[in-house]
Amino acid sequence: MVHQFGIHGLAQMPSAPASLPVHQQISEFLIREIAAGRLVEGERLPPERDFAAQLNTSVRTLRKALADLSGKGMLERVQGSGNYVRRNGEVESVYSMFRLELPEGGGLPTADVLGIARMKKPGDLPDFGASEEATRVRRLRYLNQTVIAVEEIWLDGASGAIDPGKLADSLYLYYKTHLGFWIARAEDRVTMAAVPDWAPAAFGVRPGAPTGYIERLSWAQRPAPVEFSRTWFDTARAVYLQRLI
């Protein structure tokens, strides 16, 4: 089976201060490819030199990514034979809660921050957290450098402050490494809604037009949810997918 891996230019992508290292981006991309079934149990990956060229990275960086996958039980490295996929449904990924994928499956998530502000919670938000204030993060989302969504995340003010200079592509990774908590579970409601008026032209779906819509409440290690988010996604470029393993 031959795959063309669609993350060309990955190593040359501009890096935000807290973007994932390239080897971890590749590792996370391959985890999502395996979860999507585009890489199957027992499949042999291309030779490392060829694979590095496909991913537009160095062999050294690729080997770091493969070592990460091997440590997570998702890759078997056979001396003199190659690297073989091993499916591990219990592996922890920084994008394990990200349910949007390309129509063909998988895709590496990245994001551009459109704005961060701390404010009193608006009246149209559901009840969550212990504070009257929250930090609002608006972002433009990509999969394999294709724009697929705009999102608005509200983190309860009692959960900590977000430093824009340290914000990673994965908010959940930021929560864990900088705020000392992690998202343990989430509840999604998927419907249709009008694109908000703040969505940039780069999203491609005009404000007011109907599109896919996800409302999510997220819980950490506390009884009440600590985060509420809403995501508008382009149904021509992405699908919402929940796997039960």
RAGI-V7942 format. One record per pair of residues at least 4 apart in sequence whose C-alpha atoms are under 7 Angstrom apart, sorted by the first residue. I is the first residue (numbers start at 0). GAP is how many residues later the second one is. If there is no record, write none. Layout:
# RAGI-V7942
I_GAP, I_GAP
This chain:
# RAGI-V7942
4_49, 4_50, 5_138, 6_48, 6_137, 7_47, 7_48, 8_4, 8_47, 9_45, 9_46, 10_11, 10_45, 10_46, 14_4, 16_148, 16_149, 17_148, 17_149, 17_150, 18_149, 18_150, 19_4, 19_5, 19_148, 20_4, 21_4, 22_4, 22_38, 22_39, 22_41, 22_42, 23_4, 23_41, 24_4, 25_4, 25_39, 26_4, 26_38, 26_39, 26_41, 26_42, 27_4, 27_65, 28_4, 28_78, 28_79, 29_4, 30_4, 31_4, 31_74, 31_75, 32_4, 32_5, 32_6, 32_73, 33_4, 33_5, 33_6, 33_53, 35_69, 35_70, 38_4, 39_45, 40_44, 40_45, 40_46, 41_42, 41_43, 41_44, 42_41, 42_42, 43_38, 43_39, 43_40, 43_41, 44_38, 44_39, 45_4, 45_5, 46_4, 46_35, 47_4, 47_11, 48_4, 48_10, 49_4, 50_4, 51_4, 51_5, 51_6, 51_7, 51_10, 52_4, 56_4, 56_5, 57_4, 58_4, 59_4, 60_4, 61_4, 62_4, 63_4, 64_4, 65_4, 66_4, 67_4, 68_4, 68_5, 68_6, 69_4, 69_5, 69_6, 71_19, 72_13, 72_15, 73_11, 73_12, 73_13, 73_14, 74_8, 74_9, 74_10, 74_11, 75_7, 75_8, 75_9, 75_10, 76_5, 76_6, 76_7, 77_4, 77_5, 88_156, 91_4, 93_76, 93_78, 93_79, 94_75, 98_141, 98_142, 98_143, 99_138, 99_139, 99_140, 99_141, 100_4, 100_5, 100_6, 100_137, 100_138, 100_139, 100_140, 101_4, 101_5, 101_41, 101_135, 101_136, 101_137, 102_134, 102_135, 102_136, 106_36, 106_37, 107_35, 107_36, 108_33, 108_34, 108_35, 109_31, 109_32, 109_33, 109_59, 110_28, 110_29, 110_30, 110_31, 110_58, 111_27, 111_28, 111_29, 112_25, 112_26, 112_27, 113_24, 113_25, 113_26, 114_22, 114_23, 115_19, 115_20, 115_21, 115_22, 116_18, 116_19, 116_20, 117_16, 117_17, 117_18, 118_14, 118_15, 118_16, 119_12, 119_13, 119_14, 120_11, 120_12, 120_13, 127_96, 127_97, 127_98, 127_99, 128_27, 128_95, 128_96, 128_97, 129_28, 130_25, 130_26, 130_27, 132_23, 132_24, 133_20, 133_21, 133_22, 133_23, 134_19, 134_20, 134_21, 134_22, 135_16, 135_17, 135_18, 135_19, 136_15, 136_16, 136_17, 137_13, 137_14, 137_15, 138_11, 138_12, 138_13, 139_9, 139_10, 139_11, 140_6, 140_7, 140_8, 140_9, 141_4, 141_5, 141_6, 141_7, 142_4, 142_5, 146_56, 147_55, 147_85, 147_86, 147_89, 147_90, 148_54, 148_82, 148_83, 148_84, 148_85, 149_49, 149_81, 149_82, 149_83, 150_79, 150_80, 150_81, 151_77, 151_78, 151_79, 152_75, 152_76, 152_77, 153_73, 153_74, 153_75, 154_71, 154_72, 154_73, 155_70, 155_71, 158_67, 159_19, 162_4, 166_7, 167_6, 169_4, 170_4, 171_4, 171_10, 171_11, 172_4, 173_4, 174_4, 174_5, 174_6, 174_7, 175_4, 175_5, 175_6, 180_39, 181_38, 182_35, 182_36, 182_37, 183_35, 183_36, 183_37, 184_33, 184_34, 185_30, 185_31, 185_32, 185_33, 186_29, 186_30, 186_31, 187_26, 187_27, 187_28, 187_29, 188_25, 188_26, 188_27, 189_23, 189_24, 189_25, 190_21, 190_22, 190_23, 191_18, 191_19, 191_20, 191_21, 192_17, 192_18, 192_19, 192_20, 193_13, 193_14, 193_15, 193_16, 193_17, 194_4, 194_11, 194_12, 194_13, 194_14, 194_15, 194_16, 194_37, 195_11, 195_12, 196_10, 196_11, 198_4, 198_8, 204_4, 210_21, 210_22, 210_23, 210_24, 211_20, 211_21, 211_22, 211_23, 212_18, 212_19, 212_20, 213_16, 213_17, 213_18, 214_14, 214_15, 214_16, 215_12, 215_13, 215_14, 216_8, 216_10, 216_11, 216_12, 217_7, 217_8, 217_9, 217_10, 218_5, 218_6, 218_7, 218_8, 219_5, 219_6, 232_5, 233_4, 234_4
